[in-house]
Amino acid sequence: MKRILLKFENGEEITASMLEEKAPYTCGKIWNSLPLESVVTQSRWSGREVNFAYTEKDMPPRENQTIFTSVGEVCYWRDWNWEGEGDHPQAIAIYYGAEMARSHRGHEPVNVFAQVDYHELEGLVQIGERVWLEGKHKIFIERIDE
C-alpha cells in the first residue's frame, strides 16, 4: 500500500494511505507528481476543507466519486464541466470534517484517493482550524518509502 506524508510549514506531519483499489488512476497520477509543494487555503464553499491548486495536463477520470466527504479524506477535484480556454481548474482537497463537496454552482463531485490515518484525525482538525483562522499555510506532500 502506497502512503503519503503531508507536512505543514510549522512542522506538523500527517500520514495518509492511498486508496489504490478504489481510485487507481487518480492515485497513480498523484503519486507520479510527488513531491508537491503549495499553499493550502480554507474552502469557502465546502466548509471544513483545505485545498490547493493542482496543475497536471493528463487529468484523472471520474472514479471513487462522492459529494459526501468524510473527515480525513484526501480528494482530487476538477471542474468536470469545463469548456473554457486555458488551464483546466483542478485542486487537491483535504477534509477535516464531514461535508458536502460544493461550490456556488451546487454539488461538486470529487475523487477520493487517500485517507488520513485515523489516529491522526485530531491533529488534522487542529491544522484545518488553524488554516481557517489564519488564512493559509504551506504544505509539502511526499511519498513515504516503506
Disulfide bonds with the S-S distance in Angstrom:
none
